[in-house]
Amino acid sequence: MVSRFRSALRLVAAAASPVAFSLVASNVAAAVPVGDTVLFGAYANGLPYYDDAFLALEKKVGAKLDIASGFVDWDYVLGEERDVKLAADGARVLLYSWEPHCTKHGCISFRDVARGRADRYLESVAASMKRFPYVIYVRPWAEMNAYWSPYQPGSRRPRAGSIEEFRAAWRHLYDFFRQRDIRNLKFVFNPDIGKDPQNTPIADLWPGHDPKDGHGYVDVLGMDGYNWGDSQKEGGEEWVEFEELFEEGYHVLTALDEKAPVWVCEFGSKEPKKDDGTKGSPAPPDATHDKGEWIRNMLRSTAFPRLEALAYFSAYRPNSDTARDFRFDSSQSSLNAVREYLRAHRQKPRRPRREKAGSR
């Protein structure tokens, strides 16, 4: 599906020119369905450390996916041979949740990052990314606003800190690579779109612009969210369509930056044909809904004119209170919807947009 865009995915003389091709067209007209223009990809178990499940998923859906999504900590050096292989000669975009972690020696907090205590690791990433021929999108501290996140500012958790320390850490991280002219590492500001009152307001975390030269600190606006399904009377959850799930978060994010593209970086839907919940988090079968139609409705939506990418979470952890069967192939209906979309749109020409390669 993305063979038409390989030239756009490579950096075109990035070191010499501030101009590169965008990954995908913007939905300029609000009437354009998101499925007509977005990059479409997924996470599968193990990425990027192991690609077996992801390659099996591509085989099941009958197409190479545009985006390979994964989760890495700050021991992982971005842009090395594993990433070169996964990028498949530029046919796939790499999108990683980039997660400062804890070791036996302690945790990496916002203050540690802002004060340069992780710079040795970041130097190794910068050196690797200078050699890497494609672009990697990272979402540092993803879902940091959520009350359950290890990164929620103000939570006093060891990997967190205050709101101001979060903003300082983000700015340090962004400027670290900007100052080294690393143009192929793009930063995704990626909160969770949940509405729990214990969540930190998204706007409070926005890193803003540099007061000296006005440069921004964000390349892409990201959002995560899930349809947990109808738990009926026991769990308090209701079936929610994609458009309803993301519309409010989309408007919150786009109000923070009038130009940055929007990506849905992590999302999924319960499989209503089965009980994929637990005693503590019930998710009984639901005869009134269909996951295949949920996917089709998503792709037909015209509510998100700046949405440029969808990265689905195609995984399942049975017997987990914090999971559902989100896999593409949780039912034949779901799998058929994905296959139909990829088959129909693999041959459709997209409208690449020319723009500056980030703010750096």
CORNOR-V722546 format. One record per pair of residues at least 6 apart in sequence whose ideal C-beta (glycine too) atoms are under 8 Angstrom apart, sorted by the first residue. I is the first residue (numbers start at 1). J is the second residue. D is the distance in Angstrom with one decimal. If there is no record, write none. Layout:
i={I,I}
j={J,J}
d={D,D}
This chain:
i={1,1,1,1,1,1,1,1,2,2,2,2,2,2,2,3,4,4,5,5,5,5,6,6,6,7,8,8,8,8,9,9,9,9,9,9,10,10,10,11,11,11,11,11,11,11,12,12,12,14,14,14,14,15,15,18,18,19,19,19,19,20,20,20,20,21,21,21,22,22,22,22,22,22,23,23,23,23,23,24,24,24,24,24,24,24,24,25,25,25,25,25,25,26,26,26,26,26,26,27,27,27,27,27,27,27,27,27,28,29,30,30,31,32,32,33,33,33,33,34,34,34,34,34,34,34,35,35,35,35,35,36,36,37,37,37,38,38,38,38,39,39,39,39,39,39,40,40,40,40,40,40,40,40,40,41,41,41,41,41,41,41,41,41,41,41,41,42,42,42,42,42,42,42,42,42,42,42,43,43,43,43,43,43,43,43,43,43,44,44,44,44,44,44,45,45,46,46,46,47,47,47,47,47,47,47,48,48,48,48,48,48,48,48,48,49,49,51,51,51,54,54,57,57,57,57,58,58,60,60,60,61,61,61,61,61,62,62,62,63,63,63,64,64,64,65,66,66,66,67,67,67,67,67,67,67,68,68,68,68,68,68,69,69,69,69,69,69,69,70,70,70,70,71,71,71,72,72,72,72,72,73,73,73,74,74,74,74,74,74,74,75,75,76,77,77,77,78,78,78,78,78,78,78,78,78,79,79,79,79,79,79,80,80,83,83,83,84,84,84,86,86,87,87,87,87,90,90,93,93,93,93,94,94,94,94,95,95,95,95,95,95,95,95,95,96,96,96,96,97,97,97,97,97,97,98,98,98,98,98,99,99,99,100,100,100,100,100,100,100,100,100,100,101,101,101,102,102,102,106,107,107,108,108,108,109,109,109,109,109,110,110,110,110,110,110,110,110,110,111,111,111,112,113,113,113,114,114,114,114,114,116,119,122,122,122,125,125,126,126,126,126,129,129,129,129,129,130,130,132,134,135,135,135,136,136,136,137,137,137,137,137,137,138,138,138,138,139,139,139,139,139,139,140,140,140,141,141,141,141,142,142,142,142,142,142,143,143,143,143,143,143,143,144,144,144,144,144,144,144,145,145,145,145,145,145,145,145,146,146,146,146,146,146,147,147,147,147,147,149,149,150,150,150,150,151,151,151,151,152,152,152,153,153,153,153,153,153,153,153,153,154,154,154,154,160,161,163,163,163,166,167,167,167,167,170,170,170,171,171,171,173,174,174,174,174,175,175,177,177,178,178,178,181,182,183,183,183,184,186,186,186,187,187,187,187,188,188,188,188,188,188,188,189,189,189,189,189,189,189,189,189,190,190,190,190,190,191,191,191,191,191,191,191,192,192,192,192,193,193,193,193,193,193,193,194,195,202,202,202,202,203,203,203,206,207,207,208,208,209,209,209,210,210,215,215,216,216,216,217,218,218,219,219,219,220,220,220,220,221,221,221,221,221,221,221,221,221,222,222,222,222,223,223,223,223,223,223,223,223,224,224,224,224,225,225,225,225,225,225,226,226,226,226,226,226,226,226,227,227,227,227,227,227,227,227,227,228,228,228,228,229,229,229,229,229,229,229,229,229,229,229,230,230,230,230,230,230,230,230,231,231,231,231,231,231,231,232,232,234,235,235,235,235,237,239,239,239,239,239,241,241,241,242,242,242,242,242,242,243,243,243,243,245,246,246,246,247,247,250,250,250,250,250,253,254,254,260,261,261,261,261,262,262,262,262,263,263,263,263,263,264,264,264,264,265,265,266,266,267,267,267,267,268,268,268,268,268,269,269,269,269,269,269,270,270,270,270,270,270,270,271,271,271,271,271,271,271,271,272,272,272,272,272,272,272,273,273,273,273,273,274,274,274,274,275,275,275,276,276,276,276,276,276,276,277,277,277,278,278,278,280,281,281,283,290,291,291,291,291,291,292,292,292,292,292,293,293,295,295,295,295,296,296,298,299,312,312,313,314,314,314,314,315,315,315,316,316,316,316,316,316,317,327,328,328,328,329}
j={40,63,64,65,66,342,345,346,9,39,64,66,91,92,93,91,349,350,23,24,350,352,89,90,91,21,21,22,23,352,23,90,91,93,134,135,90,133,134,20,133,134,135,183,184,357,19,20,21,20,183,184,357,181,183,356,357,354,355,356,357,183,355,356,357,352,353,354,261,308,352,353,354,355,39,93,135,308,309,37,38,39,308,309,350,352,353,37,308,350,351,352,353,37,261,305,306,308,353,34,36,37,302,304,305,306,307,308,305,305,302,305,302,302,305,299,300,301,302,298,299,301,302,304,307,310,298,299,300,341,345,345,348,308,350,351,307,308,309,310,66,67,93,308,309,310,65,66,67,309,310,312,341,342,345,65,66,67,68,69,92,93,95,309,310,311,312,54,57,65,67,68,69,311,312,313,314,328,54,69,70,71,266,311,312,313,314,315,53,54,56,57,314,315,53,315,52,53,54,53,54,68,69,70,71,86,68,70,72,76,82,83,86,94,96,70,82,68,85,86,65,68,65,314,328,329,64,65,328,329,335,328,335,338,339,342,339,342,343,342,343,346,88,91,92,92,92,93,309,92,93,94,95,309,310,311,86,87,92,93,94,95,95,96,97,265,266,311,313,94,95,96,97,96,97,99,78,96,97,98,99,99,100,101,98,99,100,101,108,118,121,101,121,96,124,125,128,96,98,125,128,129,132,136,138,185,125,128,129,131,132,136,128,132,94,132,136,132,133,134,92,94,93,94,133,134,133,134,134,135,137,309,134,135,136,137,136,137,138,139,188,263,265,309,311,136,137,138,139,138,139,142,190,265,266,138,139,140,141,142,140,141,142,107,108,109,112,113,118,140,141,151,159,107,108,159,108,158,159,158,158,159,117,118,159,158,159,160,161,165,151,153,160,161,162,165,166,168,169,161,165,169,118,169,172,173,165,168,169,171,172,172,176,173,176,177,177,185,176,177,180,182,136,177,182,184,185,180,182,184,184,184,185,186,184,185,186,186,187,188,219,220,263,185,186,187,188,187,188,189,190,222,265,170,173,187,149,151,166,170,188,190,222,224,265,266,149,151,190,191,192,224,266,151,152,153,166,191,200,205,152,191,192,199,200,201,202,205,152,191,192,194,196,199,155,196,198,199,200,155,192,157,158,159,160,157,159,160,166,160,199,200,160,161,162,163,165,166,200,204,205,160,162,163,200,166,169,200,204,205,205,205,206,207,208,189,207,217,207,210,217,187,187,207,217,218,210,217,185,360,215,359,360,360,360,357,358,360,357,219,220,358,217,218,219,220,218,219,220,221,222,263,265,205,206,207,218,220,221,222,253,256,222,223,224,265,266,202,205,222,223,224,249,253,199,223,224,225,223,224,225,245,246,248,249,225,248,249,252,253,256,252,255,256,256,217,218,216,217,215,216,217,216,217,359,360,257,260,359,359,257,260,260,358,359,260,261,262,263,253,254,256,257,260,261,262,263,306,262,263,264,265,246,249,250,253,262,263,264,265,264,265,266,267,245,246,249,264,266,267,245,267,268,269,270,313,324,326,239,240,241,242,245,268,269,270,294,237,270,283,324,237,239,269,270,272,276,277,283,286,289,324,237,238,239,272,284,286,288,289,237,238,277,281,282,283,284,282,284,282,277,281,282,283,283,270,272,286,288,289,294,297,298,267,269,294,297,298,301,297,298,301,303,267,264,267,304,303,304,262,303,304,306,307,262,262,306,306,306,307,308,309,304,306,307,308,307,308,309,310,311,307,309,310,311,309,311,311,313,310,311,312,313,312,313,314,324,326,291,294,295,324,326,334,276,283,286,291,324,325,326,291,324,325,326,327,330,331,334,285,286,287,288,289,290,291,285,291,330,331,333,285,325,330,331,283,284,285,283,316,318,323,324,325,330,283,284,324,319,320,321,321,321,322,324,333,330,331,333,334,337,331,333,334,336,337,333,337,334,337,338,341,337,341,310,341,326,328,326,326,327,328,329,323,326,327,323,324,325,326,327,330,323,334,334,335,338,335}
d={7.3,5.4,6.5,7.6,6.1,6.2,6.6,4.3,7.3,7.2,7.0,4.7,5.4,7.2,8.0,6.4,6.7,6.7,7.0,7.4,6.8,6.6,6.9,4.4,6.2,7.0,3.7,6.9,6.3,5.1,6.4,4.4,7.6,6.4,6.1,6.8,5.1,6.4,6.3,5.9,7.1,7.2,6.7,6.7,5.3,7.2,7.8,5.3,6.5,5.9,4.5,6.2,6.0,6.8,7.3,5.5,6.5,6.9,7.6,6.1,6.9,7.8,7.8,7.6,3.7,5.5,7.7,6.0,7.7,7.9,6.2,4.3,6.8,5.1,6.0,6.3,7.8,6.8,7.3,6.1,6.6,5.1,4.8,6.8,6.2,7.1,7.6,4.9,7.8,5.5,3.7,6.1,5.3,7.5,6.7,7.3,6.2,6.6,5.7,6.6,7.8,5.3,7.9,7.1,4.4,6.8,6.6,7.9,7.2,7.3,5.8,4.7,5.3,6.5,7.3,6.3,5.1,6.5,5.8,7.3,6.5,5.5,7.4,5.5,5.0,7.4,7.6,3.1,6.7,6.2,6.7,7.3,7.1,7.1,6.3,7.1,6.1,6.0,5.6,5.1,4.0,5.5,6.2,6.6,4.2,7.2,6.6,5.3,7.1,7.7,5.3,7.9,7.4,7.3,7.8,4.3,4.8,2.4,6.2,6.0,7.2,6.9,7.2,7.4,7.2,5.0,7.2,7.4,6.3,5.7,7.1,7.8,6.3,6.4,4.4,7.3,4.5,7.0,7.9,4.0,6.4,7.6,7.2,6.7,7.2,5.1,6.3,6.4,4.0,4.1,7.5,4.7,5.4,6.4,4.4,5.2,6.7,5.4,7.3,7.6,5.3,6.0,6.6,3.6,7.6,7.6,7.0,4.0,6.7,7.9,5.9,6.6,5.6,7.2,6.9,7.8,7.5,7.8,7.7,6.1,7.9,6.2,7.6,5.9,6.6,7.9,5.6,5.8,7.0,5.5,6.7,6.2,7.2,5.1,5.6,5.7,5.4,6.3,6.7,4.1,7.4,5.6,7.0,5.9,7.0,6.8,6.6,6.1,7.6,6.6,4.8,7.7,5.4,6.2,7.9,4.9,5.3,7.8,4.8,7.3,5.6,7.2,4.6,7.4,7.9,7.2,7.2,4.3,7.7,7.4,7.4,5.1,7.3,6.9,4.6,6.6,7.4,5.1,7.2,6.1,6.9,5.1,7.2,3.9,7.5,7.2,5.0,5.8,6.1,6.5,5.6,7.2,7.8,8.0,5.2,5.8,5.1,7.1,7.8,5.1,6.1,6.1,7.5,5.5,7.1,7.0,7.1,3.9,4.4,6.7,3.4,6.4,5.4,8.0,5.9,6.6,6.6,6.9,7.4,8.0,6.4,6.2,7.9,5.9,8.0,4.8,7.5,5.4,8.0,6.9,6.7,7.5,7.3,7.7,4.7,6.8,7.8,4.6,7.9,7.3,7.5,7.6,6.4,7.8,5.5,6.5,7.3,5.3,7.2,7.9,5.3,4.4,7.8,7.7,7.5,4.1,6.4,4.8,7.9,7.7,7.9,7.4,7.3,7.6,3.7,7.8,7.9,6.8,7.2,7.7,7.2,7.9,5.9,7.3,6.5,7.5,7.5,6.5,6.6,7.4,3.9,4.8,7.7,5.8,6.4,6.5,6.0,6.6,5.2,7.6,8.0,7.4,6.4,3.5,7.4,3.9,5.0,7.0,4.0,5.2,5.2,7.4,5.9,3.9,5.9,6.1,6.2,4.0,4.5,7.8,4.9,7.2,7.0,7.4,5.3,7.7,8.0,7.6,7.3,6.1,4.9,5.4,7.2,7.5,5.1,5.9,5.2,8.0,6.7,6.3,6.7,4.6,7.6,6.0,6.8,5.8,7.2,4.7,7.9,5.5,7.7,6.4,7.7,6.4,7.2,6.3,6.6,7.9,4.1,7.8,3.9,5.5,5.7,6.9,6.1,6.9,7.9,4.3,7.3,7.7,8.0,4.6,7.5,6.8,7.1,7.3,5.2,7.7,6.9,6.4,4.1,5.6,8.0,4.2,6.3,7.0,6.8,6.5,7.6,6.5,6.7,4.3,6.0,5.2,4.4,7.4,5.6,6.0,6.3,7.6,4.3,6.1,7.4,5.6,7.8,5.6,3.5,5.4,8.0,7.7,7.5,5.3,7.9,4.8,6.8,7.5,5.7,5.3,7.7,5.9,7.9,6.0,5.9,6.4,5.9,4.3,7.2,4.5,5.8,7.9,6.7,7.5,6.2,6.3,6.8,7.5,7.4,7.1,5.6,6.5,6.0,6.9,7.8,5.0,7.3,7.9,4.5,6.0,5.5,7.7,5.5,7.5,5.5,7.4,4.4,7.8,7.8,7.8,5.3,7.2,7.4,7.7,4.0,7.3,7.5,5.4,6.3,5.8,8.0,4.2,6.2,5.9,7.0,5.8,5.1,7.3,7.6,6.9,4.4,7.5,4.1,6.4,6.3,7.9,7.3,7.4,4.4,7.3,5.9,6.3,7.7,8.0,3.3,6.8,6.5,5.3,8.0,4.8,7.0,7.7,6.6,7.5,7.5,7.8,7.2,7.6,5.1,6.8,4.9,6.7,4.4,7.1,6.1,7.1,3.2,6.9,7.7,7.6,5.4,7.0,7.7,7.0,7.9,6.4,5.1,4.1,6.7,8.0,7.0,6.5,5.3,7.3,7.8,7.5,4.9,7.4,7.0,7.8,4.7,7.7,6.4,6.0,6.7,4.7,6.9,6.0,5.6,7.4,5.4,4.3,6.8,7.1,6.2,4.9,7.0,4.8,7.3,7.9,7.5,5.0,7.5,4.2,6.2,4.8,6.9,6.2,7.2,7.7,5.8,6.9,7.4,5.8,4.0,6.4,5.0,5.9,6.9,7.6,8.0,5.6,7.8,6.2,5.3,7.3,8.0,7.7,7.4,7.2,6.6,5.1,7.5,7.4,6.1,7.2,4.2,5.9,6.7,4.5,5.8,6.8,6.1,6.3,5.7,7.5,3.2,6.0,8.0,7.8,5.0,6.2,7.6,6.4,6.7,5.7,4.5,7.6,7.9,4.9,7.7,7.1,4.1,7.8,6.9,7.6,4.8,5.9,7.3,7.3,6.0,4.4,7.2,6.0,4.5,7.3,7.5,7.8,7.4,6.7,7.8,5.1,6.5,5.7,7.7,7.6,7.9,6.7,6.3,3.7,6.4,7.2,7.4,4.8,5.1,7.6,6.5,7.8,7.1,5.6,7.8,6.3,7.5,5.6,7.9,7.4,6.3,6.6,6.0,7.9,5.9,7.8,4.3,7.6,6.7,4.7,4.9,6.6,7.4,6.2,4.1,7.6,6.9,6.9,7.1,5.1,6.7,7.8,5.2,6.4,5.2,7.3,7.7,6.2,6.4,6.2,4.4,7.3,7.1,3.2,5.3,4.9,7.4,7.7,6.6,7.9,6.3,5.7,8.0,7.4,4.1,7.0,7.4,5.6,6.9,4.3,7.9,7.8,3.6,5.5,6.8,6.5,3.8,7.6,7.8,4.5,6.6,6.1,6.3,7.5,7.7,4.9,7.4,6.0,6.6,7.4,7.6,6.4,5.2,5.7,5.3,7.2,7.8,7.9,4.9,4.0,7.5,2.9,7.0,6.9,5.9,6.9,5.2,4.6,4.1,7.2,5.7,5.6,6.5,6.0,6.0,4.2,7.6,7.3,3.4,5.1,5.9,3.9,7.7,7.5,6.5,4.1,6.4,7.4,5.3,7.8,7.8,5.7,7.7,6.9,5.2,6.4,5.0,4.7,8.0,7.9,6.1,6.4,6.4,7.4,4.5,6.2,5.2,7.2,4.2,7.8,6.0,5.8,5.0,4.5}
